[in-house]
Amino acid sequence: MNSAQADAYLRRIGTQYPAWPTSDVLRELQLRHLKTVPFENLSIHLGEEIVLEEKRLLDKVVGARRGGFCYELNGAFGALLGALGFDVTMLAARVYGEEGRLGIPYDHLALRVRTVDGGDWLTDVGFGAHSLHPLAFAERGEQEDPGGTFQVVESGPDAAGVRGVGGSREGVDLDVVRDGKAQYRLEVRPRVLGDFVTGAWWHSTSPESHFARSLVCSRVTEDGGRITLSGRNFTVTTAERTKTVSALATDEEVLATYRERFGIELDQVPEVRKARE
């Protein structure tokens, strides 16, 4: 990513080029990203190709002012952070599903980011409802965040529960826990963007993938709440986590909501596409 591309990305999320890649700057960048770039899977249902290459991701997120799912959002954000001088490592994770079952390998992409002031952070702008601020990578106690109470703990046989594990061992997988429930299991081995191509393909095509079975477009609001459009249902969640759901009756209402609340211009209403067998 060159300086012009980085400047355009920073304008996209409503901030300016930082003086130094510090922990405070990372915190602000993550929050601005969550508030401006939607978590969405519309490409799957609009028949748009998802290509995990830096230029294509920038064309979508910055040029077309769209969002994406984890591979796209964290892939693009990681490129921006690297261009700003942060030390960025891509990490693979498997998401916990029903009954504590783990998803496929390369189920999720997250970022480990080191800053010039000695910070070592888990940064994630691609998991939907999650932490609003980076999580301290080496901290094993509870971490309070506007998005909930989080822990980053060593994984083990009882990984679905919260455990107070002191310290960490090199190479041991980690569970990211929110409000007492494990969200995903994180591998600490460094990855590259191309490693996630198969995972993106599976989530885009498999009838077992919730991304292929449903529509979602969601972002954090300025007050720390969240707005989500799922098909024709528009949900407003306050910072206190109270929800109001309204049904959008017409195509015009749906397109206006995408445009006015998420900044996404569409010429047709997305409809769930039957996943390929």
Secondary structure, 3 states (H helix, E strand, C coil): CCHHHHHHHHHHCCCCCCCCCCHHHHHHHHHHHHHHCCEECHHHHHCCCCCCCHHHHHHHHHHCCCCECHHHHHHHHHHHHHHCCCEEEEEEEEEECHHHCECCCCCEEEEEEECCCCCEEEECCCCCCCCCCCEECCCCCCEEECCEEEEEEECCCCCCCCCCCCCCCCCCCEEEEECCEEEEEECCCCECHHHHHHHHHHHHHCCCCHHHHCCCEEEECCCCCEEEEECCEEEEECCCCCEEEEECCCHHHHHHHHHHHHCCCCCCCCCCCCCCC
